């Protein structure tokens, strides 16, 4: 997993085949530690999960965690995906956190995602794009790995 906070932006990229509850809890605690270190609360987020996304219970755990730690909900979350199934999951996420605006972007439109997030969040777009490229390199993610397999 790759996680960075750049100003009010968090960038999370994961190649996990499955997200275990323990790993999810560790991710939440780690991201809170980074927020405390920078003393800047994240307002927007870019998320890309190549294989597995947090399940409904894990999303609820995240919502409870944010409330328990007095973290406000994010204004916008951009999800990089080519999957129509994931787009449906984003709708389910918005039911848990109705104030959060979630939008999907294709794997070749990270710049568009960052522009959309920048409308309400303070961060350096060029630095964010560099972090996105770095995440793909460190995790060995190619644009083809973000596309769902063809059926038939």
Secondary structure, DSSP 8 states (H G I E B T S, - for coil): -EEEEETTEEEEEE--SS--HHHHHHHHHHHHHHHHHHT----EEEEEESS----HHHHHHHHHHHHHTT----SEEEEE---HHHHHHHHHHHHHSTT-EEEEE-TT-HHHHHHHHHTTS---HHHHHHHHHHHHHHHT--GGGGS-----
